[in-house]
């Protein structure tokens, strides 16, 4: 998607966009993801309005790297303190809703090694251009390291061996999603605030089941983000 076309659609709709990364000990990669997002999609074009990190208690300099890259940084246990014990990724995403101001929220994993601005623009495209699409998942090629080589395919084995077969049994329509467990996705705040968030890594599959059950398959889109390492 052309970022300027997305800016025009965003401004016409009067919407704001928040991008958030949940993190835990990802100092090696998180800074570059945030820096590129800020430079390409906040400074060059006014597409992203808020860039945020919710950190689960890193001890490797992740929070410092995120602040240096220009993101707002929140500790997971300091959001709604004392309400619940922080419980992994799903809990971090749920708490992030209390920190994010956008009408559209994009979440991305913080360990991407080949990050490109298309990860954000690709997810935003359907949400801004298609009024019927209210939640979008990314899919991509998943190279995998084996015997000191980077093989072009082979990653995402949990998806292929567990997630998609189970979905085909119990939620057959959702088996149309190529990578239901991908960590790059986003949606309308109104929709996201209406569903529960499972704790830990159950959050991705739980979101899909609840959105499908409440709103139907027609609100869910998927977009090709090319490759994720």
N, C-alpha and C positions, 0 to 999 in steps of 0.2 A: 504494500500500500504506500502511496505517496503521502509523506507526513503532512504536507500542506493541505492536501485534500481532507485528511482526517481532522486537521485543525479547523477547517471550514465547517465540517459536519458537526464537530464538537461545539463550536461557537454558535452555530445555527440552533442547535438543540439546547443551548444554555447549560451544558454539562461540565463537570470537572472530573479529572482523571487522577487517581492515586495509584502508585505502583509500590508494592510492599514485598520485601524479602524476609521470610523467617530464616533465622540463622542459628547455628551452633558450631563453633570452632571451624569457621570457613574463611580465615584471614587470607589464605592463599589466593582466593578467587573473588571474594565479594567486592573488593575495592574497584576492580576493573569493570565489573558489571555495573556498579553504581556510577562510576565516572563516565562511562560511555552513555548510559541513560541520561545523565544530567547534561552532558555536553551536546548529544545529538538531539534529544527530545525535550529539553527544557531551555537550553541556551540558544541553539540554532533555530529551533521551532518551538512555539509555546504549546506543545501537545500534552506533556505531563505536568500536572499542577503540584503534585506532592510526591516525594520520594522518601520512603520510610523503611526502617529495619526493625523487626521485633526479635530480640536476641534471647535465647533460652539459657544464658549463663555461660557464655564463652570465656575461656581462659587463655586464648592464644592471640589476642590482639584484634579479634574480629570487630568489636565495637569501635575501637580506635580507628581501624581501617575504614569503617563505614562513615564515621564522622569526618575523617579527612577527605573522603570522596564526596562529601556534601549532602549526606542523607540525614534525616531525622532518625535518631536511634532511641528505642525504648527497650528497657529490660522487661521480659515477659512477666516476672514476678512483681513488677512495680505497677502493672496495669490492673486495675481493680484489686488492689492489695487486700489480702485476707478473705476474699470471697470464696475462692477455690484454690486448691493446690495446683500449680502449673503442671500440665500433663502433656508434654510433647507438642508435636507439630500442629495437630488439630486445634489444641487449646491456644497455641500462639496465633493461628489464623483468626480464631473467634475473638480473641482479645484485640487483635489489630483493628477490628471494626470500630473500636472505641477511640482509636488514634487517627483514623483515616477520615478525611473530609470529602473525598470524591463521591460523585454519583455513580461512577464506574470504578471498579477496583480490579487491579491486575496483580496476581500473586506469581512470583517466580522463585524457583530454588536458587540458593546462593552458592552452588558448587559448579556452575556451568563454566567450562574451560574455553569454549569457543563462542562466547556471547556476541550477539549482533543485535542492532536496534530492531531488526525484523521480529525478534521475539516479542517485543512490545507492540509494534505497529501491526503485526500479523494478528495478534489477539484482539486489538482494538478495532480492526477493520470491520468485522461482522457486527460488533456491538454498536458501532456508530452508523454503519451503512444499511443495516437490516433491522428495522423496528421489531420484527418478530423474533429475532435472536436475542436472548437475554443472558446466556451463559455460554462460554466458549472454552474448549480444551485444545491444547496444542498437541501435534504429533510430529514425528521426525524419525530420521534414521538414527540408530543407536550403535555407533562403533564400540568395540570392546577390546581391551588390552588382553592379549594372550601370548605367552611365550615371548615377551618383550616386543611384540608387534601390535600395531593398532589395526585390527580387522574391521572392515567396513560395516559389517552387521554382526549381530549376536547379542547385543545388549537387550535389556528389557525382558529377561527370561521369566521373572515373576509374573509379568503381564501375560506372556504367551502360555505359560504352563499352568497358571492358577487363575488369574483374574478374568481373562476373556472366556475360558471354558465355563467358569462358574456363572458369569453373566449370561452366557448363551443358554444355560439351564433355567435360571431363575428370573432374569430380566432380558429376554432375548432381543428386544429392541436396542438395548444398550450395547450389545455385542457389535453394533455398527461402529462404535468408537474404536479407533485403531489403537490408541494408548490411553485407556481409562485411568491409569495410575500416574500419568504425567504430572509433573509439579508446576507446569506453566499453564495457567488458566485464569479466567476472570469473568466478571458478570456485573449486573446491575446491583447496586447496594440494596434496593428494595427487595429483590429476590433473595439475596444472600442473608439479609436480616430475618427472613421468614423461615429459614431451615435450621435444623440442629447441626452442630459440628461435633463429630466424633473425635475423641482424643487420639493422640499418637498418629500413626500413619494410616489409620482407618478413615481419615477425613476425606480423602479423594473419592473412594468408592461410595462412602456414605452420602456425600454431596450429590453424586449422580443419581443414586437411588431415590433420594428425597425430591430432587428437582423433577425427575421423571414422574414420580408418583403424584406430585402436587400440580405440576404444570404441563406434563406431557413431553413427548420427544421433540415437538416442534420448536421449543424454545432453546434447544441445545445445538450448538454448532461446533465444528472442529476445523482446524486450519493447519496447513502444512508449514512447519517452521524449518524445514529442510534437514538440518542435522544438529544433534546435541551431543557434545562430549562431556 
